[in-house]
Amino acid sequence: MRQTYHIRGMTCNGCRNHVEELLLKIKGITTAHVDLEKEEATIEMEDQIPIETIQETFNDDGGRYHIHRQGEHLQESELIKEQIQKGKGTGFFYCPMHCEGQKTYDKAGDCPICGMDLVEEQNLSTGTVYQWTCPMHPEIINKESGTCPICGMNLVSMDTEISSEKKHYQGLLKKFWIAVVFTIPIFLIAMSDMASDNPLYKVAEQKYWNWIQFALSIPVVFYSGWMFFKRAWTSIKTMNLNMFTLIGIGSGIAWIFSVFALLFPKIFPENFKSAEGNVYIYFEATTVILTLVLLGQILEAKAHSKTSGAIKELLKLVPSTATLVENGEEKTIAIDQIEKGFLLRIKPGEKIPVDGYIVEGSSSVDQSMITGEPIPLDKSINDQVSSGTLNSTGSFVMKAEKVGSETLLSQIIELVNTASRSKAPIQKLADRISKYFVPIVIGVSIITFMIWAAFGPEPAYVFAFVNAIAVLIIACPCALGLATPMSVMVGIGRGAQSGVMIKNAEALEKMNIVDTLIVDKTGTLTEGKPSVEQVIATNPSDEKILIQYITSLNQYSEHPLAKAIVHYGISTNTSIIKIDDFEAIAGKGVIGTFQGKKIALGNDKLLKQQSIFISEDLKTKVIAEQEHGKTVSYIAIDKEAVGYVSIFDAIKKTSQKAIEDLQRIGIEVIMLTGDNENTAKAVAKQLNLDRYKSECLPEDKLNEIKKLQEKGRVVAMAGDGINDAPALAQSDVGIAMGTGTDIAIESASITLVKGDLAGIVKAKKLSHGVIKNIKQNLFFAFFYNVLGVPLAAGILYPFFGILLSPMIAALAMSFSSVSVITNSLRLRKIKL
């Protein structure tokens, strides 16, 4: 027995090998092959092994990996639901600085590399478990709708929202207020020394107030701020030095120094003592630093929650319940109970829960939440509807086709999550600098201490100590590390809201420098909904038989033109006959036989290949049709062309304006089409395209892109068909129409949900805005550190007598990361 499962949590080949080893340890599994790229495991087993057994093996190994069936969405997992109810979130967390790329963790905590708080991944299972309760008897909780077994009242839906993100924020807030309560009196005691006649000394001697400061500092250090010391220790132990290394060393040394000064004042030299002979203590500096850093973490957590705002908005599009139509009766069910084939009633004002098509009724559907386009579309029987879109007016019944992770909305959310965790090439610079940043800062801190100790005014060691700590505290590698991922996360989310789906950050960055756009014609520039205009036979009496031949021949083809011909044949009540020896010839047409007659339908290339004769009169008629922008295929029986079919595919209303906009911003648009020269010329003229190539086979498009790239051009390719897939993969940025084939979408790095060129203009604007924002963030981070570290070291003291207190340094450090995130959040308002 063979089964294929989806595996989450793998980041490298080492993970892949380890997962295979774990699977092979399970009794009953004979072979296991794991694909890292697809995140899939193909397992051969003697008998069906419960998926829970496999997950238990992963849990025993540390719970890093998660398994679920292909096509099963995470929301369907009882394990995930249980985690949400317990406040543990979805079970998928990642580092906002993407230290380990796409790696996710199964619980909240700190990143083992940089120490940052892990962020919960948003998906359709985040925060909502569908349950029903009785309004009169809240102890009654069911997984399904129905009536209360006690009083008979209808059960009502209840949402259990326990966000891991919210829980983390509340935890930080609690620690912060405890820190504030104990820090304020320490600060007031320390600042009272500045009074000429300190009133506190009338109550007790200074040494007793020092002991009070020590006692008050313990909750701040060992509860509120303890996580910073844990992170600092982890960073030193693993040699992944970061912001918490500097905070831990700086504030830790200040506190330990103060404790020793309190317990053993005699061991300190005179340079560390005041005129009264007391050793300076820094409990107030330690607690204020930790409190301010904690404040920075709270602001950062708050800002982080907004960076995934686009995904949260998409999540809100999914209703918690749906109305099931069964045996003529309607009942309310949870969205995760919907199965393929279910009939669902969608009422006015309701959101559509899954993907499917209308089987009864009609309405106007607002798709702006997915496509970004504000105009509602009229929908009637057999029209497709997508999850998350809004039914505006009428009521209709739809049949569920795609549920759970298969729905368009779910795929969009997964794509945004994956893309948000990818690294842009521009981040490499920040990564290289961050690697050496902390050791350099520690070195600068040591040099600062030495210079002040040797050349500073008395008490020299006190000045040296304070300034060295200020250098450690003010430096912020965190701001540098967040500069790129924050912009990418917000930018990709903003694109998703406008129907521009970006597969990875590299594509987002490359789109900014694209100077050439290759476009296919059918389905890209045109509607992609070709319709047969007429079938012409050289002998008019043969028209019906020719329609029957071409309809029957095309029943085996998936090409859009073939479907148009079949649809036309059916609409004319043509009976379909069996065709033998069917063959589709890429870029040319189709051939087959019926009762010994060889039938061909295609372009002149096909006819030349098959040595078929075309009369001059027929050629003239075909050329006339092509010059009007129509696609024409010859019909041949045996070795003679006996007619043609004329197909029209309207140019999209948005194509011309989009091309003008692209040309205005410096992008050259080139059309490559498999259609004939006359049709291509007519379309190019209508769209004001200076460059085009006709009769292109898939390899021709591929080679043309290679030639342009060899000339130094940065090429984007927009297409929608199977024949576009090689060119999409070769281009610097592949752009697929969301209305196109799955293989085209898979080959592309950007997908336009609505499927028109206006989306490319949006993608270009988004790319430009994100890269500009990243550069601003990097400038803020570089400028902050380049300016802040020398200030903390005391570079202005010889000239202006200005020193930077470690407490002010802590405040500046905390706000540096917040400023980077806040700047990134501006991308949510970018106009596309």
N, C-alpha and C positions, 0 to 999 in steps of 0.2 A: 504494500500500500504506500502510495506517494502523496505527500501533502506539502504545500508551500505556505510558509508563514512570513509575517512581517516582523522584523527585529529592530527595536529601538535601543540606542545607547552605544553603538559601535562607532569608533572614531579612527581606527587604523587597522592595518593588517594583523597586528598583534591581537586586537580585539576579535577580529574575524576568526583567527586560529583558535583563540580561547573559547569562543562560542561553539565552534565545531567540536572541540574537546569535551565541553560540558554536555553537548547533545549526545555524543557517542557514549557517554557514561550512563545514560538513561537506558534501563533495561527495555529491550524491544526495538530500539532504534538500530538499524543495521548500517545505514550510511547517512551522512549529513553534509550537504554542500551549502556554504554561506557566501552570498554575494554582497560585498561591502557597499558597492555603488548603489545597488537597488535596495539595500537593507532587507534582503530576503534570505530565508533558509529553506532549502528543498530537502525534505526528510523522507527517507525510506524506512518504514516500520512494519513489523510483523502483523500487529493489530493496531487499531486506533488508540492512540495514547491521549488522554485528556490534556487539553492545553494548560490546565491548572497544574498538572504534574510537571510539565516543562518549566513553567514559571516558578514553581517551588525550587527547582534545581538552580535557577538563576538567583532566586532570593537567598538561598543558602550560600551562594558565592558572593553575596554582598548587595544583591539587588540592583546592580548597575544596568542590566539588560532587561528589556520588556518584550514580550511576544504577544502577538494577536493575529488572528486569521486575516488573510487577504480580503480587502473589501469591508472588514469590520472596523467601524470607527471606535475610537477610544471611549466615546461616551457609552458604548454598549458593554463595557467591561465592569463587572460588579466590583472588582478590585479598585478601579478608579473611583467609582461612586462612593465606596466605603471611605477612601482617602479624603474625598471632598467633604463628606459628612463629618469626619474627624478633624477637619480643618487643615489637612495636610496638602491640599491642592490637588492638581491633576497627576502628580508624580513625575512631572517633567520640568526641570529647572535648568537654567543655563547662566553662564557668567556674562554680564553685560559688556565686558571687554573682550569676550570670545578668546580667552587665553588658550583654550584647547579646541578651537574651531567649532565644529558642529556638536561637540560633546554635550550631552545632557546628564543631569543627575536626578535621582529618584526622590530626593527630599530637599527641603529648604536648608540653607546653611551658608557657609562661606566657601568661596572658590579656593581650592587648595593651591592654586598658583599665585593669584594676586590678592586673595583675602577679601575681595568684594562680596557683598551680599548677592547670592544667587537670585535670579529673577524667574518668576513662574511663567511658563509658556502658556499663552492664551489659546484655547481651542474650544470646540463645541461642548466639551465636558466640563469646562472651567466654571465652577461656582454654582451649577444648577443640577439638582437631583429631582426628578419628577415624582412626586408623591401626592396622595390625596388624603384629606382629613375631613372629619365631620365638624361643622361650625359649632355644634352643640356639645360634642364629645371629642375634644382635641386628642384624647388618648388613642382614638381610632386613627390608624395610619395605614393606608393600603398602597400598593404599587400600581393599582389600576383604579379607574373611575368606577363609580357604582353608587350604592346606597349604604347608609350607616346601618350596621346590624342591630344597633340599640334603638334608634328613633326613626329610622327609615328615610331620613333626609338625604338629599343628593350630596355626595362628597365633593369638596372643592379642592382645586389644585393648590399646592403649597410649594414655594421655592425655598430650598435650603442653601442659602448663600453664605459660605464660610471661605472667604478668600484668603489664601496663604499670604498674598501680597498685603492685604489689610491687616492680617494678624501680625505680620512682621513689623508693619508701620506702628501698630498699637504697642507692640513690645518695645520698640525704640522710644516711643513717646513716654512710656512709663519710666524707662530708665532715665530719660532726659529730665523729667520733673523731679525724680528722686535726687539726681545730681544737682539740680538747681537748688533744691531745699537745703542741701548740705554745703553747697559751694558758696552761696550768698553770705552766710555768717563767717566762713573762712575769709572771704574777700574783704568783708567789713573789718574784721579783726586785723588783717594785714594792712589795710589802707589807713587804719587809725594811727599808725606810726607816723603818718605824714602830718598829723595835728601837732601843733607846738606844745600843747599841754594835753597829752593823751588821756582821755577820761577813763579808758579801760584800766589803766595802771593804778587808778584810785581804788578799783575793785579788787584787783589781784596783780601779782608781779607778771612780767613778760613771760617767764618760763612756763607759768601755768597756762597762759593764753596759747603758748606754743603747743602744749600738750592737748589743749582743746582743739586746736587746728588739726593736729595729728588724728585725734579721735573722729572728728567730723570728716576727715579725708578718706577714712577706711571704706565706708559704703560707696563712695564715688569711684575709688580705685578698684575695689574688689567686687563690686556689683555692676554699677552703671558702665564703667569704662573697661571692665575686665576683658571684654571681647577684643579690644584693641591689642592688649598684651598677648592674648592667645594667638591672634593673627600674626603679630610681630614674631613670636617664637616659631610659629609654623614657617614663616617666610625665611627666617634665618636657618632653620633646620633643613629646609629643602633648597636653600640658596636661591629662592625666587624673591629677591628683595623688592619691596614696594613701598607705598605710602605708609602702611601700617608698621613697617620696619622703623621708619623715621619717627613716627608718633610714639611707638613703644619705647624706643631707645631714649628719645628726648624727654618725654614725661616720666618714664620709669627712672632714669638717672636722677631727675630733679627730686622725685619722691624719696628714693633710697638715700640720696645725699642728705635730705632734710631729716630723715629718721636717724641717720648716724649722727647728724649735728645735734639732734635732740638727746640722744643716748650717750654719745661720746664726744662732747665738745672740745675736750682737751687734746684730741689727736689732730685737730686742724691747725694749720699755721695761721699766723696773725693776719695774713692777706685775706683770709676768709671771714674775718671778724669785723664787727662794727667798732666804733670808737668806745662803746661801753663794754667791749669784750665778748659780745654775743655773736655766735655763728649765724650767718644769714640762712633762713629756711625758705623753702619754695613750695609749701603745701598749697598756697593760693594759686601759684603758677600751674602746678600739676592739675588741680581740680578744675580750674577755669579752662585750661587747654582741653582736657577730656570732655568737659561740658560743651565747649564750642565745637569740637570735632563731632560730638554726638548730635549737636544741632545740625551740622552740615550733613550728617548721614540721614537725618530725618528729612531735610529739604531734598536731598538726593533721592530718597525713597519715594517721596511725593512726586518729584519730577519724573522718576523712572516709570511710575504708574501711568503717566501721561504719554510716554513714548510709544506705548503699545495701544494708545487710544484708538487708532484706526481699526485694529483687530477687535477691540472691545465693541466698537460701533458696529462692525460686521456681525459680531456674536449676538448683538441685540436684535438682529434681523430675524433670528430663528425663533419662531413661537414655541412655547413649551408644550402646547397641545394641538391636536388636529381633530376634525370631525370625520369619523369613519362612516361610510354608507355601506350597510350590510343588510341584505335581504329586505331592502326598502326602508330600513330603519336607520336612524342616525344616532351615534354615540360619541362621546369625547374620549380620546385616547392620548397617551403621551407620545411625543414625537419619536422617541426611541423604540416604540412598539410598531411603528409603521413598517410594513414589508412591501416588497415589490409586488405590484399587481393590485394593491389595495385601492379602492375607490374613495376619494376624499372630497367632501363638500367644502368649497371655499366661498365664504360669504363676503359681501362688500366691506372694505376696510380691514380685512384680515391679511396676514402675511402668509405666503405660500410656504409650506413646511419642507417639501422635498421637490426633486426634479421629476417632471412627467409631462403628460399632454392632456389636453381637454377632451373629454368624451361627451360632455353634455353642457349646453349653455354657451354663453360668450360674455366677454367683459373687456375692460380697458385695464392694462397692467402697467404699473409704474416700476420700471427697471433701473431707475437712476441710482439706487443704492449699490448696484453692481456695475453698471456700465458707465455711470457718471453722466448719463444723458437725461435731461429733465422731462422730455416729452413722453407721456404714456403711450403704449402701443395697444392697438385693438387685437384681441385674441379670440379665436373661435375654435370650433371642433377640429381636432388633430394638430392644433398649434402647440408648440413646446412652451412650458413655463418652468421657471427656475426657483429654487429655494431662496427665501429671503426677499423676493420681490413682493410688491404690495398690490393686492386686488383693489382697484379703485371703485368700480361702479356695480357691475352685475354680479350675479351668483352663478357659479359653474361647478361641475363635478370633474375632477381630474383623476387620471390613473397614475399611480406612483411607478416610476421607472428606475430612478436612482435614489438610494437612501443612504444615511450615514455618511461615511467618508467618500462615497461615490458622487455626492451632489456637487454641483459647481461651486456653491458657497464654501463647502468644506474643503474643496481642493484649493480655492483661493486662499483660505486661512492657512492651510498647511504650507502653501507656496510662500506666503508672506513670512511665516515663522522661519522657514528654512533660509530664505533669502536674507532675513534680518540678522541671522547668525553667521552669514558668510563675510569674509574679509575682502575689502577693496584693496587693489594694489597700492593705493596712496598710503595705506596704513603701514606699509613696510618701513617707511621712514620713521614713523613714531615708534614702532616696535624696536627698531635698531637703537634708537636714542634711549628708550626706556630701559633697555638691557644694561646700559652703563650709567644710567642716571643716578640711582641710589648710591652705588659705591663712590661716585664723584662727589655727591652731596656730603656723604660721611667724611670723605677726605677734606672737603672744604671746611666742614665743621671742626675737624681736628686742627687744621691750619689756623682757623679763626681763633681757637682757644690758645694756640701757641703764640700767635702774634699779639693778642691782647695781654696774655700773661707776661710777655717779654717787654712790650712797649706801652701798655695801657696805663692810665692813671690809677691811683690807689682807690679802693682795694682792687688791684689788677686781676687777681684770680676770680673775684666775684664778677667783674665785667666780662672776663674771658668765659666763665661758666655760662652766664646768662646769654651771651651772644652766640655761643656754640650751640646751645639748645634752640635758640631762635632760628638758626640756620636749618637745623634738622626739622623743626616744626613747619616752617613756611614752604619748604619744597613740596611740590605736588606732582608726582609722576602719574597720579590718578587722572588728573585733568588731561594729560598728554595721551593716556591710554583710551580715554572716553571720547576724544575729539572726533574720531572717524565712526566707530560703531553707533554712537547716538544719532548722528546725522543719517547714516544708512538706515537705521531702524525706523526713524520717523519718516524719512523720504519714501521708503518702500511702502510703508503703511499709507501714506498720502496718495501714492500712485494707485494702490489697490482700491481706494475710495473713488478714483476716477476711471476705473476700468483698465488701468495699465498694470499688468502683472509682471513683475521683474523676478527672474529666477535666481539671480545672484548679484552681489555687489559689484563684481567685476564688469558685468554688462551695464550696470548703472553708470559706472565711471567711464567706460569706453564710449557710451552713447554721447557723452559731452564733446568728444573729438571726432565724431563721424562727419565726413565731408561728402560722402557719396551714398545714395540710397538706390538699391536695385529693387524694382517692383515687378511682380507678375501681373498679368492682366486679369484673367478670370478669377473672380472671388476676392481680388485685392483692390483693383481699380473699379471693377464692375461688381454688380450685386452678387454674382455667383449663383444666380437663379435663372439659368438659361431657359428659354422657352422656344419651341418650334414655331416658326412663323409660317412656313409653307414647305410642302414636298412637291417638287416639280419632276415630271417624267417626260422624256423626249417623246414618248407616245402617251398622250393624255389618258388613254384607256387603261394604261398600266399603273396608274397612280395608287389605286387601292392595294394592289399586290405588292408594290414597292413599300408602302407603309407597313404592310404585314411582315415583309422580309426584314426591314430595318428594326422594327419593334421587337421581333423575335430574336434577332441577332444581338441586340443590346440588352436583352434580359439578363445576360451573363456578366455584364460589365458594371463596375462601380463608378465609372467616370461621370461627372456632373452632366456632360452633354448626352451621355447614354441614358441617364435617368430622365432627362428632358424628352428624349425621343420616345421612351417607353410610356411616359405619362401622356404624351400626345397620342400615341397609338391607342392606349386604353380609353382616352376621352373620345376617340372616334369609333369606339366599339369594335376595334380590330381584334380578331382572334389570334392568339399567340401559338405558333407552331414550334416543333422541336428542331433545333439546328445542331448539326453534327460538326465535329472538328473545329470548335470555336477557338480562336486565338486573338489575343489583344496584343498589338504591336505598339510599344511605347512611342508616343509622339507622332504616330501615323494614323492609326485606326484599328478596325477589327475585321476579321474574316471568318467565314464558316461555310458549311455546305448544306443544301436541302435538296433531297431527291436528285443527287448528282450534279446539281448546279452550284457553282462556286460564287458565293455572294461576298462582296467587299463594301465597306463603308469607311471613308477616310479622306485624307487630303491627297494632293497630287503626288506627294512622296510615296504614299502607299501604292498609288496606281502605277507609278514608275517602277517600283519594286516588283509589282505583280505583272508588269508588262501589259497593262490595260490601256486600250485605245480611248482617247477623249476627242470628240469632234470639236471643231473650231467654234461652232455655234454654241455648244454647251459651255465651252471655256469662257466665251464672251458674256454669257448670262451670269456665270458664277462670279466673274471679276466685277461685274456691275453690282452684284449683291455685296461683295466684300468691300467695295469702295464706300458703301454706306455703313461700314463698321460691323457687318454681320459675319458670323462664323458659318462657313459653308463646307459641307462634306459631300463628296461624290458618292453616288450609288452605282455599283457595277455588278453585272451578272456575267459570269465567265470572263471573257477578255474584253468586254466593252462597257464603258460608262453609259448608263441609261437614265440618269437623272441626278438630282441633288436635293439635299435637305438644307434649308436656311434657318439658322438659329440666331436668336437675338438675346443678348445679355446687357441690360441697361447699365450705364455707368452710374456709380453711386453719386448721390447728390453732394456728398462731402468731399469727393476726390479732388475736384478742381481747386477748391479753396485750400485744401490741405497741401496740394502741390505748390500752389502760389506761396503759402506760408513757409514751406520748407525751402523753396528757392530764395525767398527773401532773407532767410537767416544763413544763406551760404551753402546749402546742401544741393548738390547736383542730383537730379532724379532721372534714372535711366530705366526704361521699360524693356524687359526681356520676356517674350511670349512665344509660346509654341504655335500661335496662330499664324496665318499667312501674311505676306507683305502688305497686301491691300487693306486688310482689316486692321493690322497693326498701325499702318500709316494713318488711317481714318481716326482711330482712337487717340493716337499721339497728337494729331492736329487739333482735335477737340479739346485736349487737356494741355495744349501748349508745351508739349515735351519735345525738346530739341534732339534728344538721343533715344533711340530705341533699336531693338533687334528682333526680327521675326523668325518664325520657324525654328525656335530654339528647343533642342532636346535637353533633358536634365543635365547631361554632361556639358552641354554648351553653356548653360548658366553657371555651372561650377567653374569652368575654364575662364569665363569672362571675369568672374570675381577674382580668380587667382591673378589674372593679368593686371587688374586694377590694383591689387594689393602689392604686386611687384613694383608698381610705379609709385608706391608710397601712399596710396589712398587708404583711408579708413572706411571700410565698406559695411553698411547695414543692408540686409536683405529682407524684404517683406513678401511673404507668400502664404498660401493656404492649402496647397495640395501635396499629395505623396511625391509628385515629381519635383517639388520644391525642396524636399528634405535635404538632399546633398548640398545644395547651395546655401540653405539656412545654416547647416553645420559648418560650412567653410567660411562664411562671412565673419567679420569681427563681432557683429551683433546681429543675431538672427531674430526676426520679428514675425511672429505667427498671428494670423487672424483667428480670433477665438471662435469664429464660425467655420473654421477649416477642419482638416483631418487631424486625428490624434497624433499621427507620426510627424506632421509638420509642427504641431505644438510641442511635441517632445524634443524635436531637433532645435527649437528656437530658445533663446535666452530671455526674450520678452514676448508676452502674449497680450494682444489687444482684445479684451473681452467683447467689445461691441463689433470689432472686425472692420474698422475703416481707418483710412490714413490719418484722420484727425488725431487718432491716438498716438501716432508717431510724433506729431507736433508736441503733444502733451509729454511724451517720454523725453523728448529733447529738452523741453523747458524744465522738467523735473530733474534731469541729469545735471543740467547747468546749475540749477538752484542748489542741489545737494553738494556738488563739488565746491561751489562758492562757499557754502556753509561749512564744509569740512576745512577749507583753507582758513576761514575766519576762526574756527575752533583751534586749529593748530597754531595760528598766530597768537590767540589769547593765551594758550598754554605755554608756548615758547616765551612770549613776552613777559608773562607773569613770572616764570621761573628765572629768566635772565635778569629781570629787575628785582624780584623779591629776595633772592639768595644774597646778592651783594648788600642790599639794604639791611637784611637781618645780620649780616656779618659786621655791620657798623661802618660801612664805607663813607657815610655822610658825617660821622662823628667828628673827624678832624676839621671839617670845614664849617659845619653848622651846629655841632653839638647834639645831633639827632641820633637816637638809638631806637631800635624796634623791639618792644617788649615781646617775649615769647607768647603772651596771651593774645596780643594783636596779630602776631604771626599765625597763631592757631585759627583765629577768626578769618584771616585772609586766605589761609589754606583751605578751610572748609568751603568758602564761597567760590573758590576757583573752579572746583568741579561743578558746583551748582550753576555757575555762569556758562560753562560749556554746554550743559544739558539744556539750560534755558534758551540759549542761542539755537540749539538744535530744534527745540520745540517750535521755533518760528516757522519751520518748514510745513507745519500743519496748515498754515494759512496761505501757502504759496498758490498763486493763480496759475492754473494749467489750461 
